[in-house]
């Protein structure tokens, strides 16, 4: 795995809490940390409850960083999100879920089903209830389901910020799930005792540790490819993500902005393990004034910066928009290879397909010869071509060229067309991969147009058409 794909995990409930206020600078120390999936084989702990009771705040408190997007309104969390956690030497996986509603819209029903799937797979369940409002009808309905669960259930009475509120927890005994644990997820009060009780009911590890399982806090496994699925809202990213991983992991709905956070899952393929990351739809910054949308954009950009490849999903029925161009520029600037996916291709007739193809060539010329695939995420048509194309792209992304061959190509290019004003490349070498990066030692400054000429020569010679190529110029005195 390249340095761009390495991430650091930090743990402990004494750390970060809820997300920073709206408008916080994503480039400061207050920015949200990019998501780190949990290694396989650890006990699963599902955090469930109705909307806006503090589930995501509790997740952030336990893991010690702002992993889940938090905002003071219901419906921010929609997908299941798994993160690694640790308490007193016990590693486990937290599953943050969206709010569970007994009755709601079609989207609410899909979010609730995500919670039900998390409960079915969990080794322990934490039901979060807002102690300040008491047990509601929706809390009673959730409790009724959990009383039939085989996994142990802990009731967490959240928002008990001081001793004056301790008496509020006793009303929750009527849920029939045992004595509630009084906590303040926002301030950390009572979370240590709650975690002690949680790890006490987790199943013991079976046998010796699996050498292939990465402990909580470790870097991702070498060779694990990270693929970010990016695009504008409502172009079919989550539908494609669900098809690639083989389950309904991300909530899919025909309303723009359904995905709020980056959700990732590791899939074993013939080419090895691949981490697919479903990101929130990216819109112009002027349209991301809401706090949740702002952090969704930050997370999506972080996913691009740490990815090895980006699948840029474009709605073929709408053609290539200005925002598609801007997203492609952003991904290209990160040095991340792009595979363009023209989704909903089956809806176009022959003439519309011709126009979109011409538009693609004209408006996306700056990404070079990036692969362009015609797919239908809904029906699966063309999706089988993604992995072979991905293998070829990543091969170029990680390609290393001998120094002798680099200098031969640069020398031939200079002999065919000398640089203006007597500039000359004296020596060249490939300094890095991921993406291929070449360092040119020159006698004086080289014009940008001539550097583009040399870049084209390197691409042609070493078949680097599907990846970004970087040139670094070092002037010798």
Order of alpha helices (4+ residues) and beta strands (2+ residues): beta-alpha-beta-beta-alpha-beta-alpha-beta-beta-alpha-beta-alpha-beta-beta-alpha-beta-alpha-beta-alpha-beta-alpha-alpha-beta-beta-alpha-beta
